Amino acid sequence: MTRPLILGLTGSIGMGKSAVAAMFEAHGVPVFDADAQVRAMQGRGGSVLGAIEAAFPGTTGPEGVDRGKLGALVFGNREELARLEAIMHPAVAQRRAAFLAENSAAPIIVFDIPLLFEKGGAGGVDNVVVVSAPHPVQRGRVLAREGMTEEKFEQILALQTPDEEKRARADHVIDTGQSLAETEAEVAALIAQLKNGLESERPSPA
């Protein structure tokens, strides 16, 4: 039994990964959004709230996880972050497996994973697609976000695999430093290329 070709979609902060993920979806490619799953599981009535409250007392409430309180405990603290990841990673993996089962008939699916390289997830996908833009474009996008500072931006970049390395390790790079229409054309061309490759790999009927 064949399974879909799994694309791992990743990119550093401000590179436009969410926009590219939406483009894949618009072309009928199912997308598993790891961040959205985390938000759902940590939100009101979320499945991991009990485990998080037990590990980090006082960080959850009626609306779910208090991101400010939890972030203050884990940001920059490797030990505490590892405790949180030990709760979240298995939960996300379970949802990812369910997503794969639900979309087993699709030719291609996308796992949208921001920290694909940082957390060693590249081995769990067939092809890696990196979303990239020139540094001035990235910087402008990120600093336009509410509450963002140069210092915070530099801290985040320091935790992420450099864009140059990501591009070097990618199977495919999508450029978001151009117009949206041009980026969308790149996504459409990549989907067509991959589907053609899958067709050519299928054995001919006897």
Sine and cosine of phi, psi and omega as CSV:
sin_phi,cos_phi,sin_psi,cos_psi,sin_omega,cos_omega
0.00,0.00,0.77,-0.63,0.00,-1.00
-0.99,0.11,0.39,-0.92,0.10,-0.99
-0.83,-0.55,0.24,-0.97,-0.01,-1.00
-0.89,0.45,0.41,-0.91,0.21,-0.98
-0.96,0.29,0.81,-0.58,-0.06,-1.00
-0.98,-0.17,0.88,-0.47,0.09,-1.00
-0.99,-0.14,0.76,-0.65,0.13,-0.99
-1.00,-0.08,0.91,-0.40,-0.03,-1.00
-0.99,-0.16,0.82,-0.57,-0.04,-1.00
-0.53,-0.85,0.14,-0.99,-0.01,-1.00
0.20,-0.98,0.44,-0.90,-0.03,-1.00
-0.95,0.31,0.17,-0.99,-0.01,-1.00
-0.83,0.56,0.68,-0.73,0.08,-1.00
0.98,0.22,0.17,0.99,-0.04,-1.00
-1.00,0.04,-0.12,0.99,0.04,-1.00
1.00,-0.03,0.42,0.91,-0.05,-1.00
-0.89,0.45,-0.65,0.76,-0.01,-1.00
-0.89,0.46,-0.63,0.78,0.02,-1.00
-0.91,0.42,-0.64,0.77,0.00,-1.00
-0.94,0.35,-0.62,0.78,0.06,-1.00
-0.86,0.51,-0.66,0.75,0.02,-1.00
-0.90,0.43,-0.55,0.83,0.04,-1.00
-0.92,0.39,-0.66,0.75,0.07,-1.00
-0.87,0.50,-0.71,0.71,0.00,-1.00
-0.88,0.47,-0.64,0.77,-0.01,-1.00
-0.90,0.44,-0.42,0.91,0.04,-1.00
-1.00,-0.07,0.25,0.97,0.10,-0.99
0.99,0.11,0.22,0.97,0.02,-1.00
-1.00,-0.04,0.87,-0.50,0.01,-1.00
-0.89,0.45,0.70,-0.71,-0.04,-1.00
-0.85,-0.53,0.80,-0.60,0.11,-0.99
-0.99,-0.11,0.91,-0.41,-0.03,-1.00
-0.99,-0.13,0.97,-0.23,-0.06,-1.00
-0.88,0.48,-0.66,0.75,-0.01,-1.00
-0.90,0.44,-0.66,0.75,0.00,-1.00
-0.90,0.43,-0.61,0.79,0.04,-1.00
-0.90,0.43,-0.67,0.75,0.03,-1.00
-0.88,0.48,-0.71,0.71,0.00,-1.00
-0.88,0.48,-0.65,0.76,0.00,-1.00
-0.91,0.42,-0.69,0.72,-0.03,-1.00
-0.94,0.33,-0.40,0.92,0.00,-1.00
-0.99,-0.14,-0.05,1.00,-0.02,-1.00
-1.00,0.08,-0.19,-0.98,-0.02,-1.00
-0.81,0.59,0.81,-0.58,0.01,-1.00
0.94,0.33,0.24,0.97,-0.07,-1.00
-0.90,0.43,0.46,-0.89,-0.12,-0.99
-0.94,0.33,-0.30,0.95,-0.06,-1.00
-0.97,-0.26,0.06,1.00,-0.10,-0.99
-0.87,0.49,-0.65,0.76,-0.01,-1.00
-0.89,0.46,-0.70,0.71,-0.02,-1.00
-0.92,0.40,-0.62,0.79,0.00,-1.00
-0.94,0.35,-0.66,0.75,0.01,-1.00
-0.90,0.43,-0.61,0.79,0.01,-1.00
-0.91,0.40,-0.62,0.79,-0.03,-1.00
-0.99,0.14,-0.54,0.84,-0.06,-1.00
-0.73,-0.68,0.97,0.24,-0.08,-1.00
-0.81,0.58,0.69,-0.72,0.06,-1.00
1.00,0.03,0.06,1.00,-0.04,-1.00
-0.99,-0.15,0.00,1.00,0.04,-1.00
-0.83,-0.56,0.35,-0.94,0.01,-1.00
-0.45,-0.89,-0.24,-0.97,-0.03,-1.00
-0.85,0.53,-0.49,0.87,-0.02,-1.00
-1.00,-0.01,0.04,1.00,-0.03,-1.00
0.95,-0.32,-0.51,-0.86,-0.02,-1.00
-0.95,0.32,0.71,-0.71,0.16,-0.99
-0.99,0.10,0.98,-0.18,-0.12,-0.99
-0.88,0.47,-0.54,0.84,0.02,-1.00
-0.90,0.44,-0.74,0.67,-0.02,-1.00
-0.92,0.39,-0.71,0.70,-0.03,-1.00
-0.92,0.39,-0.67,0.74,0.02,-1.00
-0.87,0.49,-0.63,0.78,0.00,-1.00
-0.89,0.45,-0.50,0.87,-0.02,-1.00
-0.98,0.17,-0.60,0.80,-0.14,-0.99
-0.98,-0.19,-0.39,0.92,-0.07,-1.00
-0.92,0.39,0.86,-0.52,0.01,-1.00
0.99,0.17,0.02,1.00,0.01,-1.00
-0.90,-0.45,0.98,-0.17,-0.11,-0.99
-0.86,0.51,-0.64,0.77,-0.05,-1.00
-0.91,0.41,-0.71,0.70,0.00,-1.00
-0.93,0.36,-0.61,0.80,0.03,-1.00
-0.89,0.45,-0.65,0.76,0.02,-1.00
-0.89,0.46,-0.59,0.81,0.03,-1.00
-0.91,0.42,-0.66,0.75,0.01,-1.00
-0.92,0.38,-0.68,0.74,-0.02,-1.00
-0.90,0.44,-0.53,0.85,0.02,-1.00
-0.91,0.42,-0.39,0.92,0.08,-1.00
-1.00,0.08,-0.72,0.69,-0.17,-0.99
-0.98,0.21,-0.67,0.75,-0.12,-0.99
-0.87,0.49,-0.73,0.68,0.04,-1.00
-0.89,0.45,-0.58,0.82,-0.01,-1.00
-0.92,0.40,-0.68,0.74,0.03,-1.00
-0.92,0.39,-0.66,0.75,0.00,-1.00
-0.86,0.50,-0.62,0.78,0.01,-1.00
-0.90,0.44,-0.69,0.73,0.01,-1.00
-0.93,0.36,-0.57,0.82,0.02,-1.00
-0.91,0.41,-0.65,0.76,0.03,-1.00
-0.90,0.43,-0.63,0.78,0.03,-1.00
-0.91,0.41,-0.64,0.77,0.04,-1.00
-0.89,0.46,-0.67,0.74,0.01,-1.00
-0.89,0.46,-0.67,0.74,0.01,-1.00
-0.90,0.43,-0.65,0.76,-0.02,-1.00
-0.93,0.38,-0.47,0.88,-0.07,-1.00
-0.91,-0.41,0.51,0.86,-0.10,-1.00
-0.91,0.42,-0.36,0.93,-0.02,-1.00
-1.00,0.03,-0.15,0.99,-0.02,-1.00
-0.96,0.27,0.60,-0.80,0.02,-1.00
-0.94,0.35,-0.58,0.81,-0.03,-1.00
-0.68,-0.73,0.64,-0.76,0.17,-0.98
-0.74,-0.68,0.34,-0.94,-0.02,-1.00
-0.87,-0.50,0.75,-0.66,0.21,-0.98
-0.98,-0.20,0.95,-0.32,0.01,-1.00
-1.00,0.09,0.98,-0.21,-0.12,-0.99
-0.78,-0.63,0.97,-0.23,-0.07,-1.00
-0.82,0.57,-0.69,0.73,-0.07,-1.00
-0.97,-0.23,0.71,0.71,-0.06,-1.00
-0.85,0.53,-0.75,0.66,-0.01,-1.00
-0.97,0.23,-0.66,0.75,-0.09,-1.00
-0.88,0.47,-0.55,0.84,-0.06,-1.00
-0.96,-0.26,0.21,0.98,0.10,-1.00
0.95,0.31,0.47,0.88,-0.05,-1.00
-1.00,0.03,-0.07,1.00,-0.08,-1.00
-0.89,0.46,-0.46,0.89,0.00,-1.00
-0.95,0.32,-0.24,0.97,-0.04,-1.00
-1.00,-0.08,0.11,0.99,0.01,-1.00
-0.80,-0.60,0.29,-0.96,-0.02,-1.00
-0.99,0.10,-0.69,0.73,0.02,-1.00
-0.73,-0.68,0.58,-0.82,0.06,-1.00
-0.96,-0.28,0.79,-0.61,0.06,-1.00
-0.93,-0.37,0.88,-0.48,0.00,-1.00
-0.97,-0.26,0.76,-0.65,0.05,-1.00
-1.00,-0.09,0.79,-0.61,-0.14,-0.99
-0.60,-0.80,0.47,-0.88,0.09,-1.00
-0.53,-0.85,0.35,-0.94,0.04,-1.00
-0.85,0.52,0.50,-0.86,-0.08,-1.00
-0.83,0.56,-0.68,0.74,0.01,-1.00
-0.87,0.49,-0.57,0.82,0.03,-1.00
-0.93,0.37,-0.73,0.68,0.03,-1.00
-0.85,0.53,-0.75,0.66,-0.04,-1.00
-0.87,0.50,-0.71,0.71,0.00,-1.00
-0.88,0.48,-0.67,0.74,0.01,-1.00
-0.90,0.44,-0.72,0.70,-0.09,-1.00
-0.93,0.36,-0.69,0.72,-0.04,-1.00
-0.94,0.33,-0.25,0.97,0.07,-1.00
-0.98,0.20,-0.20,0.98,-0.01,-1.00
-0.96,0.28,0.58,-0.81,-0.01,-1.00
-0.88,0.47,0.75,-0.66,0.07,-1.00
0.99,0.16,0.01,1.00,-0.03,-1.00
-1.00,0.07,0.63,-0.78,0.05,-1.00
-0.80,-0.60,0.26,-0.97,0.06,-1.00
-0.85,0.53,-0.68,0.73,-0.05,-1.00
-0.89,0.45,-0.71,0.70,-0.01,-1.00
-0.91,0.42,-0.65,0.76,0.03,-1.00
-0.86,0.50,-0.71,0.70,-0.01,-1.00
-0.91,0.42,-0.60,0.80,0.03,-1.00
-0.89,0.45,-0.69,0.73,-0.01,-1.00
-0.91,0.42,-0.71,0.70,0.01,-1.00
-0.86,0.51,-0.61,0.79,-0.03,-1.00
-0.90,0.43,-0.43,0.90,-0.01,-1.00
-1.00,0.04,-0.22,0.98,-0.08,-1.00
-0.97,-0.24,0.53,-0.85,0.11,-0.99
-0.86,0.51,0.74,-0.68,-0.03,-1.00
-0.83,0.56,0.57,-0.82,-0.03,-1.00
-0.84,0.55,-0.65,0.76,-0.01,-1.00
-0.86,0.51,-0.65,0.76,0.01,-1.00
-0.94,0.35,-0.64,0.76,0.03,-1.00
-0.86,0.50,-0.71,0.71,-0.01,-1.00
-0.89,0.45,-0.61,0.79,-0.01,-1.00
-0.92,0.39,-0.51,0.86,-0.05,-1.00
-1.00,-0.04,-0.11,0.99,-0.07,-1.00
-0.98,0.21,0.48,-0.88,0.19,-0.98
-0.99,0.13,-0.54,0.84,0.00,-1.00
-0.59,-0.80,0.62,-0.79,0.05,-1.00
-0.87,-0.49,0.77,-0.64,0.07,-1.00
-0.96,-0.28,0.83,-0.56,-0.06,-1.00
-1.00,0.01,0.88,-0.47,0.05,-1.00
-0.96,-0.28,0.22,0.98,0.06,-1.00
-1.00,0.07,0.10,0.99,0.00,-1.00
-0.93,-0.38,-0.21,-0.98,0.00,-1.00
-0.94,0.34,0.37,-0.93,0.03,-1.00
-0.86,0.51,-0.63,0.77,-0.01,-1.00
-0.89,0.45,-0.65,0.76,0.01,-1.00
-0.93,0.38,-0.65,0.76,0.04,-1.00
-0.90,0.44,-0.68,0.73,0.00,-1.00
-0.89,0.46,-0.60,0.80,0.04,-1.00
-0.90,0.44,-0.61,0.80,0.05,-1.00
-0.90,0.44,-0.68,0.73,0.01,-1.00
-0.89,0.46,-0.72,0.69,0.00,-1.00
-0.88,0.48,-0.66,0.75,0.00,-1.00
-0.91,0.41,-0.63,0.78,0.01,-1.00
-0.91,0.42,-0.70,0.72,0.01,-1.00
-0.87,0.50,-0.71,0.71,0.00,-1.00
-0.89,0.46,-0.69,0.73,0.01,-1.00
-0.87,0.48,-0.71,0.71,-0.03,-1.00
-0.93,0.37,-0.64,0.76,0.02,-1.00
-0.91,0.42,-0.64,0.77,0.05,-1.00
-0.89,0.46,-0.62,0.78,0.03,-1.00
-0.90,0.43,-0.64,0.77,0.02,-1.00
-0.92,0.40,-0.64,0.77,0.02,-1.00
-0.88,0.47,-0.67,0.75,-0.06,-1.00
-0.95,0.33,-0.38,0.92,0.00,-1.00
-0.99,0.15,-0.31,0.95,-0.04,-1.00
-0.95,0.32,0.67,-0.75,0.03,-1.00
-0.91,0.42,0.60,-0.80,0.04,-1.00
-0.94,0.35,0.56,-0.83,0.03,-1.00
-0.89,0.46,0.61,-0.80,-0.03,-1.00
-0.94,0.35,0.00,0.00,0.00,0.00
